Amino acid sequence: GSCWHRCCPGRNNACWAPGTGRARCYCDSYCERTGDCCEDYRTTCRRAAVGCAVGPWGPWSGCSSPCGIGSKARSRQVTVPPRHGGEPCPDLKQRRGCLGEHPTCRTAK
């Protein structure tokens, strides 16, 4: 079967072509996981694939707890979304622990 003019992102059971015999072959990006891609899937569809691109990490937030154990967070934005079965986006948020040491913590004890 051929994916000529028929490439679909993600999992799409309607994105198929007649294969050998009565079998169907698929042209969605999920076919690489299931192993039922049409013969020309890689040359026809993967060429059009665009992987996700993200910007730089933003600054860490302040500690969520002014006194004691808390957490900080930071994020980044998608600059180019994935298309045509390209690489998915990596994590856009990160969190880490912190210890709040605001000057008022000492007097509050």
C-alpha positions in Angstrom: 0.0 0.0 0.0 1.0 3.6 -0.5 0.7 6.7 1.8 0.9 9.0 -1.2 -1.0 12.2 -0.2 -2.2 10.6 3.0 -0.2 11.2 6.2 -1.9 11.7 9.5 -0.5 12.7 12.9 -1.2 10.7 16.1 -3.5 7.7 16.1 -6.0 7.8 13.3 -7.7 4.5 12.3 -9.3 6.3 9.3 -5.8 7.0 7.9 -5.1 3.8 5.9 -4.5 2.4 2.4 -5.2 -1.0 0.9 -2.3 -3.3 1.6 -1.4 -6.7 0.4 -4.3 -9.1 0.2 -7.2 -7.9 2.2 -5.0 -6.3 4.9 -4.9 -2.5 5.5 -1.7 -0.6 6.0 -1.7 2.6 7.9 -0.2 6.1 7.4 -0.7 7.6 10.8 2.3 8.2 13.0 1.1 5.6 15.5 1.7 2.9 12.9 5.4 2.9 13.8 4.5 1.6 17.3 2.1 -1.0 16.0 4.2 -2.1 13.1 1.5 -1.9 10.4 2.7 1.1 8.3 2.5 1.1 4.6 5.7 0.4 2.7 6.4 4.0 1.8 5.3 5.5 5.2 8.9 6.6 6.2 9.8 8.2 2.9 6.4 9.8 2.3 5.3 10.9 5.8 8.4 11.2 8.0 9.9 13.7 5.6 7.1 16.1 6.4 7.5 15.5 10.2 8.3 18.5 12.3 9.6 17.9 15.9 8.6 20.1 18.8 10.9 23.0 19.6 10.8 24.8 23.0 12.2 28.1 24.2 14.6 28.6 27.1 13.6 27.9 30.7 12.2 30.9 32.6 13.5 32.0 36.0 12.7 29.9 39.1 9.8 31.2 41.2 10.3 32.2 44.8 10.0 29.4 47.4 6.4 28.5 48.1 7.0 28.6 51.8 8.7 31.6 53.4 9.8 29.5 56.4 10.7 25.9 56.0 10.3 23.3 53.2 8.6 24.4 50.0 9.0 24.3 46.3 10.1 26.4 43.4 8.8 26.1 39.8 9.8 27.3 36.3 8.4 26.8 32.8 9.2 27.2 29.2 7.0 27.7 26.1 6.5 25.7 22.9 8.0 27.7 20.0 7.2 25.1 17.2 4.5 22.6 17.9 5.0 19.0 16.6 3.4 18.3 13.2 3.0 15.2 11.0 4.2 12.7 13.6 7.3 14.7 14.7 8.9 14.4 18.1 6.6 15.3 20.9 7.3 18.2 23.2 9.5 17.7 26.3 8.4 18.7 29.8 7.3 22.4 29.9 7.4 22.7 33.7 9.9 21.8 36.4 9.6 21.8 40.1 12.3 21.5 42.8 12.4 21.7 46.6 13.6 24.7 48.5 14.0 25.9 52.1 12.4 29.3 52.8 14.7 31.5 54.8 12.8 34.8 55.1 14.3 37.1 57.8 11.0 37.0 59.7 11.3 33.2 60.2 13.9 33.6 62.9 11.7 35.9 64.9 8.6 33.8 64.4 10.2 30.9 66.4 
